[in-house]
Structures are given as structure tokens and as C-alpha cells.
Amino acid sequence: MSKFVKPDHRQIASARVVAAKQISPNFIRVTIAGEELDSIRPMGFDQWFRMFFPQPGQEELKLPSSASAFWFAQWKLMSKDSRPNVRNYTIREMRRAGSGTFGDTTEIDIDFAVHGDLGPASAWAAKAAAGDEVAILDEGLIYNPVADVDWQLLVGEESALPAVVGILNSAPADLRAEVFIEVADPEDIQEVSGVGEGVNVRWLVREDADARPGILALDTVKNADLPSGSCYAFVAGESELATSLRRHLVNDRNVPKSNIAFTGYWKFGRASA
Ligand SMILES: Cc1cc2nc3c(=O)[nH]c(=O)nc-3n(C[C@H](O)[C@H](O)[C@H](O)COP(=O)(O)OP(=O)(O)OC[C@H]3O[C@@H](n4cnc5c(N)ncnc54)[C@H](O)[C@@H]3O)c2cc1C
């Protein structure tokens, strides 16, 4: 079985921003829409995508023509000045054509955990306005739980909030899960509705504004009293959280490596591309 759940169809789908709103101190929700988004099959959970967006000052969004694995080689071959920026994001919510909030075409909400002008994606989200051009390439799911485990552990900091909340929103009602989500500010906590009684969501708020994101979640899970029985773990966010928590789960909690999906979404002090 593949580690990931890949989409059955891949296309670089162009879209435009239809709304952008600061929803809490550290989150901006950007909604994109367009007919080409109809090509994306909603898979729920942590469905993620590559987002292509212009560099500052670029008038035109030039895109790779290939949606296969060659897109990256094509993108690399474009000159640094003419190629678009590309970063990874999660579908926070998708509304099919006809059931949209802003128009008749398919809409996707993206929740950006913003960090000022430190990166091009964060800076883009802060200035996003209706009409801005983007394109996305669906990448499917990383979350792919092994069958018949007793419970699940879901852990992330703010960049993985959309993924963890998406997993909870798509999960069966009888899911047993311990969930840890770290945010920078109490007002960044989002309401998670419709989860079953077996789901225990713990929001962790960083006290220290300069602390490395993810360390609070890492330390809290390390010291937590967790259920016994077999476990599947999904850990995502800053790379130290992902790699150190995996090490802890394998070495100290006897979780098989094959039962852990751990993804460094970004690396402290280093740009993604
Ligand atoms: C599968 C996947 C799904 C993702 N989904 C989301 C999502 O839905 N929402 C979301 O906000 N992020 C998400 N991310 C994380 C996002 O791709 C990274 O945070 C990305 O680096 C942001 O790009 P940037 O251009 O702003 O910064 P970059 O150019 O990559 O980095 C510039 C600087 O900013 C720092 N930095 C990057 N990200 C953060 C951060 N989150 N907080 C503080 N400092 C940061 C870097 O360490 C670096 O010093 C996802 C990543 C993956 C792999």
C-alpha cells in the first residue's frame, strides 16, 4: 500500500482570489475560486496542494505545463525572474460549484498561518485581494491511518491546524483520538464542531512569542498520559516537532514506524524553496 493517498487526476488548476480576511491574530483566510477548480476531487482530511503565485511585481503567472512529477523540473528550468513562487497549503474547506459563498464556481478556503513578510507566501496572503491570480496542483492526502488501531494521535502547530481540523471534520463518528494543536494566541483557537465523544482536543497556547513553534506541543505530548493500545500518529508542522516526536513515539512509546505519518511542513530559519 502506498504511504500517501494520491489524487486520481492531476491538473494545474488556475483560480483567482475572491476574498481574503484576517480571521484571528495570526491567521488569514484566503478564498480562491474558478471553473478549473472543478477538476479537483474533494478528498477531505488533510488534502494538500502546491500553490503557484506571482513574485512581487510579476504581471503574469507563468505555469509549468506538466502536472506530472515533471512540473518541478520544468519550474526549475524557468528563469528565476519569470517563474512563479510555489509553496504547499491545505484545503481548509472546499465548496463545489453551485454551493459557493462568493459565486457560482468551486471555492477553496486556505488558512495561512502568517509570519509577517518573512516568506513570500505569508507576504502574499497579507496583501491578497479579489482578482489576484493563483494556480494549484492537488497532491492528495498524507494522513492514511493503518486499519484496526485502538486510537489515533494527531499533533501539529498552527501551520498544520488546517490539516488536523480537516482530519477531524472528515473522521468517522467513532474515532478515538488524542489531539494536540499549538497556536501562538488564544484567539487563534478555532471551533472544531461535529467531533465524536472519543476525541479529546487540547489547544496549547505558546506563552513566549519568541519560542520556536512546535516545541510546546512536542514537550506536552512527551509528558502526556496517553491511552494504551495500538496507535496511529499524524504529526505535522515545524520539522523539529515532526522528527523529535516521531523519535519519542518509536523509542519511548513503542509505536511502529509504519504507524506514524510525520511531516516537516517547514524548517525554522530556512525558506521552503
Ligand atoms: C503538506 C503541507 C501542507 C501545509 N499546509 C499549510 C496550511 O494550510 N497553512 C499554513 O499556514 N502553512 C501550511 N504549510 C506550511 C507552509 O508551506 C510553510 O510554512 C511555508 O514555508 C510558508 O512559506 P513562506 O513563503 O511564507 O515562507 P518560506 O519562504 O518558506 O520561509 C521564510 C522564513 O519563514 C519561516 N517560516 C515558514 N513558515 C513559517 C511558519 N508557519 N511560522 C513561522 N515561520 C515560518 C521560515 O523558517 C523561514 O525563515 C503546509 C506545508 C506542507 C508541506
The ligand as an SDF file (V2000), in Angstrom:
LIG
                    3D

 53 58  0  0  0  0  0  0  0  0999 V2000
    1.6600   19.3540    3.0780 C   0  0  0  0  0  0  0  0  0  0  0  0
    1.7650   20.7630    3.6430 C   0  0  0  0  0  0  0  0  0  0  0  0
    0.6220   21.4740    3.9510 C   0  0  0  0  0  0  0  0  0  0  0  0
    0.7170   22.7670    4.5130 C   0  0  0  0  0  0  0  0  0  0  0  0
   -0.4360   23.4640    4.8070 N   0  0  0  0  0  0  0  0  0  0  0  0
   -0.3410   24.7000    5.3520 C   0  0  0  0  0  0  0  0  0  0  0  0
   -1.5240   25.4650    5.6410 C   0  0  0  0  0  0  0  0  0  0  0  0
   -2.6530   25.0700    5.3160 O   0  0  0  0  0  0  0  0  0  0  0  0
   -1.3650   26.6890    6.2430 N   0  0  0  0  0  0  0  0  0  0  0  0
   -0.1160   27.1910    6.5470 C   0  0  0  0  0  0  0  0  0  0  0  0
   -0.0330   28.2980    7.0870 O   0  0  0  0  0  0  0  0  0  0  0  0
    1.0050   26.5070    6.2600 N   0  0  0  0  0  0  0  0  0  0  0  0
    0.9300   25.2890    5.6500 C   0  0  0  0  0  0  0  0  0  0  0  0
    2.0600   24.6000    5.3370 N   0  0  0  0  0  0  0  0  0  0  0  0
    3.3580   25.2020    5.7080 C   0  0  0  0  0  0  0  0  0  0  0  0
    3.8350   26.2160    4.6550 C   0  0  0  0  0  0  0  0  0  0  0  0
    4.0110   25.5680    3.4080 O   0  0  0  0  0  0  0  0  0  0  0  0
    5.1900   26.7880    5.1400 C   0  0  0  0  0  0  0  0  0  0  0  0
    5.0130   27.4820    6.3400 O   0  0  0  0  0  0  0  0  0  0  0  0
    5.8640   27.6580    4.1060 C   0  0  0  0  0  0  0  0  0  0  0  0
    7.2420   27.6430    4.3900 O   0  0  0  0  0  0  0  0  0  0  0  0
    5.3760   29.0980    4.0860 C   0  0  0  0  0  0  0  0  0  0  0  0
    6.0270   29.7550    3.0280 O   0  0  0  0  0  0  0  0  0  0  0  0
    6.5850   31.2320    3.1330 P   0  0  0  0  0  0  0  0  0  0  0  0
    6.8610   31.6450    1.7230 O   0  0  0  0  0  0  0  0  0  0  0  0
    5.6760   32.0770    3.9450 O   0  0  0  0  0  0  0  0  0  0  0  0
    7.9370   31.0830    3.9340 O   0  0  0  0  0  0  0  0  0  0  0  0
    9.3530   30.4920    3.4350 P   0  0  0  0  0  0  0  0  0  0  0  0
    9.8910   31.2870    2.2980 O   0  0  0  0  0  0  0  0  0  0  0  0
    9.2220   29.0190    3.2090 O   0  0  0  0  0  0  0  0  0  0  0  0
   10.2660   30.7340    4.7120 O   0  0  0  0  0  0  0  0  0  0  0  0
   10.7430   32.0500    5.0230 C   0  0  0  0  0  0  0  0  0  0  0  0
   11.0290   32.1100    6.5280 C   0  0  0  0  0  0  0  0  0  0  0  0
    9.7830   31.9710    7.2170 O   0  0  0  0  0  0  0  0  0  0  0  0
    9.8720   30.9100    8.1610 C   0  0  0  0  0  0  0  0  0  0  0  0
    8.5600   30.2300    8.2110 N   0  0  0  0  0  0  0  0  0  0  0  0
    7.9800   29.4460    7.2660 C   0  0  0  0  0  0  0  0  0  0  0  0
    6.7810   29.0180    7.6750 N   0  0  0  0  0  0  0  0  0  0  0  0
    6.5840   29.5360    8.9090 C   0  0  0  0  0  0  0  0  0  0  0  0
    5.5220   29.4500    9.8420 C   0  0  0  0  0  0  0  0  0  0  0  0
    4.3940   28.7480    9.6050 N   0  0  0  0  0  0  0  0  0  0  0  0
    5.6470   30.1250   11.0070 N   0  0  0  0  0  0  0  0  0  0  0  0
    6.7600   30.8650   11.2790 C   0  0  0  0  0  0  0  0  0  0  0  0
    7.8100   30.9790   10.4340 N   0  0  0  0  0  0  0  0  0  0  0  0
    7.7130   30.3240    9.2470 C   0  0  0  0  0  0  0  0  0  0  0  0
   10.9860   30.0020    7.6520 C   0  0  0  0  0  0  0  0  0  0  0  0
   11.6000   29.2770    8.7040 O   0  0  0  0  0  0  0  0  0  0  0  0
   11.9390   30.9900    7.0190 C   0  0  0  0  0  0  0  0  0  0  0  0
   12.7970   31.5510    7.9850 O   0  0  0  0  0  0  0  0  0  0  0  0
    1.9920   23.3310    4.7520 C   0  0  0  0  0  0  0  0  0  0  0  0
    3.1500   22.6120    4.4020 C   0  0  0  0  0  0  0  0  0  0  0  0
    3.0420   21.3340    3.8590 C   0  0  0  0  0  0  0  0  0  0  0  0
    4.2930   20.5730    3.4820 C   0  0  0  0  0  0  0  0  0  0  0  0
  1  2  1  0
  2  3  1  0
  2 52  2  0
  3  4  2  0
  4  5  1  0
  4 50  1  0
  5  6  2  0
  6  7  1  0
  6 13  1  0
  7  8  2  0
  7  9  1  0
  9 10  1  0
 10 11  2  0
 10 12  1  0
 12 13  2  0
 13 14  1  0
 14 15  1  0
 14 50  1  0
 15 16  1  0
 16 17  1  0
 16 18  1  0
 18 19  1  0
 18 20  1  0
 20 21  1  0
 20 22  1  0
 22 23  1  0
 23 24  1  0
 24 25  2  0
 24 26  1  0
 24 27  1  0
 27 28  1  0
 28 29  2  0
 28 30  1  0
 28 31  1  0
 31 32  1  0
 32 33  1  0
 33 34  1  0
 33 48  1  0
 34 35  1  0
 35 36  1  0
 35 46  1  0
 36 37  1  0
 36 45  1  0
 37 38  2  0
 38 39  1  0
 39 40  1  0
 39 45  2  0
 40 41  1  0
 40 42  2  0
 42 43  1  0
 43 44  2  0
 44 45  1  0
 46 47  1  0
 46 48  1  0
 48 49  1  0
 50 51  2  0
 51 52  1  0
 52 53  1  0
M  END
$$$$
